[in-house]
Structure formats: C-alpha cells, structure tokens
C-alpha cells in the first residue's frame, strides 16, 4: 500500500483525473451492460416458461379430445400424440405422467407415463409447476407443469370423467425446451457490446485527455509561480490567469493572499520589537503567564501563575518549568511537543501538572516562540489556565448524558453507542453478540401499593443484581421504567445467552428486602442474536423487544429467543 500511495502521489492531476474518469466509465458501462444482458436473459427465460405453459395447454387439450372420442384408452394413440407434440420446434423432450389417483381409476398406464424422479413426484404432491435451467453441452429449460382437477380446467370439466377431488393433481407434463439458439444470440450480443465499449473507451480517452490538458494548464502556471516564490522568497510575484471559473478565482485569491502576506510581513518586521515589549501587558492576565529565555529558564511569571501553582515568583525564577511536571506525560510527549513548537512556532494542548502542594491538576497550555528580526529564537512565552472545574463539569454533563440518573446504569444513548461498536467489532471479527431485553413482572404492583420511593429502591436493587450476571466487557442499561437491556459481547451461540438469561431470572426471582417491605417480582426476557436476528441496532432492539412480549404471552418469568414469523 505505501508503494501504491507513493506512486499515486507522484502522478499529475491530469493523469489522476484521466485514470479516475476512465476507470469510472469502464465500471459504469460494464455494470450497465451486465444489467441489460441480465434483463435480456430474464426475458428469454420468462418467454420459455410461457412456451412451456402453452405446450402443456396443448397437451391437455389434445388429451381431452382423445377422451371425448374414446381414444384415450389406446396407448399407441397416446404415444403417437405425445411424439407429435414433442417434435414441435424448440422442444427437446416431452412426456406426461400420471398421478396415483388416476392410476387407481384408469390403471398404471405405460412405463413412460410414470414419474421418473423426485422432481416429478414433488410436482404431483404440491401441484406447483417446477422450472430448472441447465447448462451443459446445450442450454435447456426443464418445465414440469401439473394438471390440476377442476370443473373448469382450460375450459374442460375434469370431474366429469375423473373421480377425484377438485384441486387435486391428475398428472403432469415434463417439457424440456432447447435454449441453445437464444443463449448463442445473447453471447453474440454481449461480445459486440464489449467490442463497442472498447472502441468507445479509446475515443473517450483521447477526448478526456485533451479536455483535461486545457483545464489543468492554468494550475501548472500557478504551481510554477508558487515554486519560484518559495525559492527566491519574492512575494511580489503574481499569477496572470484570466477567467471567472474556479481556477480563475483561485488565481485571484492567490494574488490577494500574496498582497496580504506581503503587507503582513512588513507589519511584523516593523512591530516585532514592540510585540516583545508588549508581553509585559499580560502580567495581570487572568491566565498564568511564564516567560523563559532561549535556554528555557524562567525569567518572569505573573500573579495568576502563583495563584494556580502555589509557587511564588522568587521560587521559580531561574529554574526550568519542568519543576511543574506531574510525571503523567512521558518523554515522547514532551519530545513531540518541542518538535511542533520549534517547527510551527507554537503549541497548545491539555497537560497534567503538579502544584507546589503536590496536587496534580489539568491545565490548558499554550506556548509561543519569540524570534528577533534575524529569525533567531530569543524567548518562549507560555500561557495556561486551571481547567479542573471545567473538566469536572464536563464529566458531570457526560455522565448525565450517558447514564441513568437513578440506577447509574448506561442509558439508551450509551447503549446505542455500545451496540454500534459491538456491530462493528462483530463484522470485523466475524463474531456474534446478544441483546437481552427484559421487563420486570409485577413491578407496577409494588410501585403502586408501596410507593414510588420503594419502587426506586427496588430498581436500584435490580440493577445491582443484573450487574452480577455479566462480565466487565458487557453492558447493562436501563431504558426507562422497568425495562432493562443487557448487551453480551462475544457469544458463541444461543446457549451462552440462555445461560445468562436463566441466571437473571433466578436472581430477580429471589425476594427483595426493601427496608420493612418484602417484594417478590419476576422478569420476562426476550433475546436477539446478531447477526441472525437483525443486521442493525434498530432491528435487534425491535426483535428482542418482540421476543420479550412472547415471553410474557407464555406465562411470564421465562425467556424467549426471537423467531421469524
């Protein structure tokens, strides 16, 4: 992959665009051709099925005529009729065979009038037609069409002569149609389409190449000016590209940026000395400020520094700021911080430091490099603020957003995040996980009779017992009311989920001592397994919920797996 990325990065925009457009066109046209050919092939198969039904209609009509003329009992005439029908164009094989009820009334018939395989027998048993396409030396479609007894079957009252029940199967026709000509035609058309696509791609290659050359020429001009500006540092260079399209506006923006940059550089040069002196203005800032020399020895700190760290100015001047280190960040962290600082001229981020009292606290730190007119580093200026309260407030907000206020279990939002992570992990590792959806039985009775405060105490006790049923890697969540969900990661099969569900039922079924109250409740559980019972979070929760209601319908205090209706 690195070699490919390096090769791709070495290509010009023109070549990249040409390749992307050309490959996209090849893929689109290939899929379009495949779609057209698939539809064409489906039309041919459907047409062949219609021919099979028409042939079956012809057979049954002919048999009815033989029956009306009294010739149906002559085996030679029946055989002659089938042979004649089988010589129709496109029919490779034709035979009819009797069902057991016809054999009982009129006899077994000829050997060739018997079902020859399991497919023949299945059609007689089900009364449903069967189609099978085969590709061997030739392309064929086998159709087995049943003859169903009816008062009006293709215009004939079958029950006049047949002593059978209406809707039963009297027999069937086995028809094998030759599709060689049609499949040869499809192959020929496909070859011509591929040839046409090749010609089209060659033409498009040259057309696209010429168009992209015209589009990328101004970009090359802009690149040349930027490269020259980088080499000699001449900010007075400008790009002479006309036009109001994206490239033209980019050139205008570049020229405007160059003007602004040139002005800014001049202003920086003029005010650099004033900027260094103005750093004294920040002595009374609410943020702590530390100024060090080129060797990173502290030269000056403000009052906020003393307030935050506990160190007075006299205790730190002349020392290295490393005296504030907490030890929470390793050498690699500081090495990367200094690399960014020296390359970019500034660094900012969160860091853990230590107060004089030894207390470790979080702070937001910004460091900037001060350079003289020659570009040499003269000082470093660091500003920081204590963010302990801000982080604590953020943590409280995060906890309220992701955990149930009563039980401190995961809430629906956090559960959804964990389910999405479990789905991603299962897809990556070809694994499974289970959702156990449970609803407390008889909780409402306790809540209504003993009071909401007892109900809340009961929910806390239930949450504690549920957590004893799972591993640390699993998730127990409360959706609201008396509904809970357990996410079991890395299950092998339904047996693993069933074991936990049974343990939950046993624990919840034990009496709860709530002060002076004794409560007996149960739970109904529904289980969904990923990916068998749902490929996404919504389907899994829905199906586990449905399985839970199945458990309630089966008498409560049991568990049920989701089963497709």
N, C-alpha and C positions, 0 to 999 in steps of 0.2 A: 504493500500500500504506500509506504513512503516514496518508493521509486516512481509509482504512478502519479502521486501528488506532485513530485518534483518535475516529472515530465509534463504534466498538465500545466503547472505554473510557468513553465518555460515557453509555452505556446503564446502566440499573439492573440489579441482579442478577436481579430478577423478569423483566424483559424479555429478558435474555440467556438465562435458563433456558427461558422460553417459546419463544423462537426455536429454541434448540438441540433441545429436546424435539420441537417441531412439525416441524422440518426432518428430524430423525432418523426420526420416524414416517412422514413422507412418503417418505423414501428406502427404509425397510424395507418399507413396504406396496407401493411401486412395484416393488421387486425381487421381493417375494413374488408380486405379480400377474403380473409378467413370467415368473417361474418356472412358475406354474400354467398360464399360457397356452402357454408353450413345451412343457410336458409334454402339454397337451391337443392341441396341434398335432402333436406327435410321435406321439401315439396315433392320430390320424386318418391320418397318413401310413402308419404301420405297418398299420392296418386296410386302407388302399387297396392296399398291397403284397400282403396276404393275398388280397384280392379278385382281384388280378391273377393270382396263382398259381392260385386256384380257377378263374378263367376259362381259363387255359392248360390246366389239367387237363381242363376240359370240352371244349376243342378237341381235345386229343389223344385223349380217349375217343371223341369223335364220329368223328374220323378213323379210329380203329381199327375202329369199327363199319362205316364205309364200306368199309374194306379187307376186312373179313370178308364183307361182302355183295357184294363185287366192284364196287362203285360208285365206288371211289376214283379210277378212271381217267377218270371223266366230269367234265370241267372245269366244266360247268354245275352239277352237283350239289355239287361242292366250293365253287363260288362262292356257291350258294344257302345252303349250310350256314354259311359264314362270315358272310354277310349277316344270317342269322337270329341267330347268336350276337352279332353286333355291335349288334343292336337291344336287347340287354339293358339294363336300367336302369343309368345311370351310365357306360356305355361310349360314348366319343365316336368312337373309331376302332379298327378291328380288322383285322388282316391277318396271314397266315402266309407264310413264305418258305422256300425250300429251300436246303440246303447243297449244295456241289459234289458230294459223294459220292452224294447222292440224284439229282441231275441226271444223273450218269453212268449210274445204273441204270434210272431211270424217265423220263428226259427233263427238259428245262428247265422245263416247266410253263408256266403263264400269266405274262404280264408282271408282274401284281401279286403273283406268288409269288416275286419276286426281291428280294434285299436292296437297299434304296433308299439307304442312306447308310453312312458309316463305322462308325456305332454298330451297325447290323445286322450288318455284316461282322465287327466286333470280337467280338460275342456268338457268332457262328458259329466264330470262331477260338479263343476262350478257353473256351467252354462255361459262362461265368458270366453270370448274369442282370444286367441293367442297368436302373437307375431314374433318372429325371430329372424334377424338378418344374419346371414353367414357370408364370410369372405374366405374363400379357399381358391380352387382353380378358377371358379366363376363366382360372381356375386348373385346371391339369391335371397328371396324373402319367403320364408315359410309362414303360411297363414292357416290356422285351424279354426274354422267357423262352425259354431254349434247350430243345430236345427232344434228350436225350442217349440214344443207343442203349444198351439194356441187356436182359438176359434177363428182368428184372422191372421195367419202367418203368411205374409206375402200374398194376401188375397185368398188363401185357402184355409178351410176349417179342418185342422189336423185331427180334431177329436171325432170326426165322422167315422174314420177308419181305425184310428189308434185308440185303444182302450187304456189311456194313460191320463195322468193329472195335467191340467193346464199349467204351463210354466216349466214342466219337466223337459229333459233333453232326450229327443228321439235318436239323435245321431249327430254326426259332424262331417265336414269336408276338410280334407288335408290338401292344401294347394301350395305348390312351390313355384314361385314366379322367377323367371330369369331376368336379372337386372344388369347383365353384363354390358349391354349397349348403353344404358343410362350412365353407369359408372365410368365407362370409357369416355363418354361425352363430357362428364364432369372433370375427369383428369385432363382431357384435352383443353377444356376452357381454362382450367387452373394454370396449365403450362403457358398458355397465351397471355394470361393476366400477369404472370411472373415476368414474362419477356417484356410486356408493355411497361410494367413497373420499372424494370431495369433501364429501358430507354428513357422513361420519364425522369428517373433519378439522375442519369447522366446529363440530361438537358438542364434540370434544376440546379445541378452542381455548378455549372458554368454561370447560370443566371444569378444564383445567390452569391457566388464569388465576386462577380462584378459589382453587384449592389453593395456588398459589404465593404469592398475597396473604397467606394465612394463615401460610405458612411464613416469609415474609420480614418480616412485621410486627415481630417481636422484634429482628431485625437492624437495622431502621431505628431502633428505640428505642435500641439500643446505639450506633449511629452518632451519634445526637443527643447522648447523654451525652459521648461521646469528643470531639465537636466543641466542646461547651461547656467541657469541661475544658481543651482546647487554647487556647481564647480567654481564659478568666479564670485559668487555672493552678490552679484549686481542685481539689486532689487528694482532697478529702473526698466528692466526688460518687460515687454508686453506681448500679448498674443494678438496677431492680426487675423482674426477669423470673423467673417460676417455671417449673418443669418440670425433668425429668431427661434430656431429649434432648440432642442435640449443642449446640443453641443455648442451652439452659438451663445446660449445663455450661460453655459459653463465657462466659456472663454471670457464673457463679460464679468462673471463672478470672480474669475481668477485675476483679471486685471484690477477689479475693485479691491480684492483681497491684497494684491501686491501694493496698491496705493495705501491701503490702511496699514499694512505691515510696515511699509517704509516710514510712514508717519509715526507709528508706534515705536519703532526702533530709535528714531530721532528723539522722541519724547523720553524714552527710557534712558538714553545716553545723557540727555540734559538733566534729568531729575534723579539720577542714581545716587548722588551724594545726599540730596535732600531726603531720599527714601530711607537711607541708613540712619540719618539723624532723627527722622520722624518715628522710628521704632520706639523712642522714649515716650511717645504719646500713650503707648499701651501699658504703661506702668500701673495705671489704676484700672485696668480692664477687669471685668468680672471673671474672665478666663485667666488661668495661670500662664505666665509667660516666662520662658527661660531663654537667655541669650548666652551662647557659648562662642569661644574663639575657634580658630581653624583646627586646633588640637582637641576640640570638644571639651574644654574646661569651662565650667560655669563662670560667666562674667557678671550676670545680673539676673535677679528674679524679682517679681512683683509681690504685692501683698496677697493676692489670690493664691500664689504658689504656697506661701506659708500657711494660709487658711486650709488648703486642701491636703498638703503633705505633712504639716506639723513641724517642718524644718524652717528655722529662721534663715535669713539671707547670709548671716555670718557663718552658719554651719555648713553651707553648701558652696559658697563662692570659692573658686579654685579647684573644686572637685569635679569628677566626671559624673554625668547624670545616671550612670549605672548604679549609683547608690540607691536608686529608687526601684531597682529591679525586684520583681517578686519571685523569679525563678519559674514562673508559669510558661514563659516562652523560651524555646531553646536557641542554640547558636544559629541554626538555619534560619529562624525567623528574623533575627537581627541582621544576619548577612544579607538576606533578601531585601530588608528594609533599607539598608545602606546602599545596596545596588540601585534600587529605584530612586532613592534620594539623590545620589550623585549623577544618575543618568537623566532624570526628569527634572531635577531641581526642587522637588517637593515630595512629601509622602504624608499620608494620613490614614488613620485606621484606629480600631479599638485595641487596647492593650491593658494587661493587668499589671498594676504596680503595687508597691508597699509603702504605707505611711511610716512615719517615724515610730509610731506606736507598735508597728508590726502588722497592723491590719492590712489585708490585701483588698484592693478595690479596683473596679473597672474605670477606665477613663478614655475619652476620645482625644487622640493626639494628632496634631498637625505640625509637620516640620518643614521649614523652607530654607533654601540655601541663599546666602547673600554673597554676591560677587562684586568685584570692583570693575572699573572701566576696561581693564585688560582681560576680564573674564575669570580672574583667579578668585577662589573662594576665600572670603575673609571671616564670615561668621555663619552660625546656624541659629535660627530662631524657632523655638518650639512653643506652641500654644496647646493647652489641654484643659479639659473640664471633667469634673467628677460626675459620672453618669450612673452612679449606684441607684439613685431613686428612679431615674428614667427606666433603667433595666428592670427594676423591681415592679414598676407599674406595667411595663410591657409584659413581664412574665405573668402578672395577675390577669391582665386582659387576655393573654393567650390561654391561660388556664380556664377562664370563664368561657372562652370561645370554643374550647375543645373538650371540656369535661362537664359532667352533670353536677349541678350545684348541690344536690342533696347527697348523692352516693359517691361523688368524685370519680365515678367510672367514666370511660370515654362516652361522649355524646354522639349524636348522629353524624355530625360533621367530621369528627375524628375517625369514627367507624368507616365512613365513606372513603376517607383517605387511606386507611389501612386495607380496606377491601381492594381499592385500586392498586395499591402496592403489592398485595397478595396476587392479584391477577397478573400483573407484570412479571412477578417472580415465577409464578406457575408457568406462564408462557415461555419464559427464558429457560426454565429447568425441566419443562415437560412434567410438572408436578400437579398436585391436587390440594385443595383446601376445602373446609366445610364451614357453612353458616348454620348455627343452631339458634333458631328463633323460638323464644319461649314466652309464654304468658301465664301469669300466676292464677291458679284456680282458687276461688273463694276469697281473694284479696279484698274485693269490694265489700263483702260482708264484714270483714274485720275493720275496714276503714270506716264504714257507715255506723257500725254498732259501738266500736271502741273509741272512735275519734280519729281525726287526721293526724294528730301527733303520734298516736300509736301506729297508724299506717306508715308514717315516715320512718319510725323506728324499725318497723318490720322490713321496709325496703332496704334500709341500711344493713340489716342482718342478712337479708337475701343476697345483697351484693357481696358481703364478706364470704358467704358460703360458696357463691359462684366462683370467686377468685381462687378458692381452694381446689376447684375442679380442673383447673387449666394450668398450662405451663407459662413461664415468663414470656415466651415468644408469642403467646396467644393474646387475644383481646376480648375483654368483657365490656359491653356497652349497654347503657340504658337509653332506650328510645323515647321514653316518656311513660307516665302512668305506671302500669305493672308489666310493661313489655321490655324484655332484655334480649340481647343478641350476643352470642359467643362466636368469635372467629377463630377456628382451629387451623393453624398453618401446617403444611406438610403432612397431610393424612395419606395413608396408602389406599384405603378403601372405606366402604360404608361401615365396616366393623369398628374402625378407630373412632368414628363419630358416634356410633351407637354406644360404645363403652363410656364416653364422656356424658352422653345424654342420660344413660341409666344412672350414672353417678350423681348427676344433677337431680334427677327425680328422687333418688334415695335421700340426698341431703336436704332438699327442700321439703320432703315429706316428713322429716323429723320435726317434732314440736318446737315452737319458738317461745322462749320465755321473755316477755316484754314487760319488765317490772313486775307488777302484780297480775299481769294478764298472761294467759297461755293461748297461743294461736296455732291452729292446725290448718295448713294450706297444702296445695299441691301445684303441679305445673303441667301444662300441655306444651309439647315441643314439636316443632317442625324442622326438618333438616334438608338443606340443599348442598349438593357437592359440585364444586367447579372442576371441570367444565361440563359435566354430564347434565346438570340441571340449570344451566344458564351460562352464557358466554360473557355477560357483563354484570355490573353491580346491580342494576335495576331488576334484571331477570332473576338473579339469585335471591335477592331480598323478597321479591314478589312470590317466588316459588316456595321459599322457606316459610313465608307467612301462610301461603295456601296449605302447606303440609301441616302447619300448626293447627289450623282450623279443622283439618282432617282428624288430628289427634283429639280435639275437643268433641267432634262428632262421634268418635269411637269410645266415649266414656270418660275423657279427661285423664290426667295423671299418666300419660303414656307419650311415646314419641313415634313420629311417622316420617318416613322419607318422602320427598316429592316424587310423585309418579305422573308421567304424562297421561292425560285422559285418553 
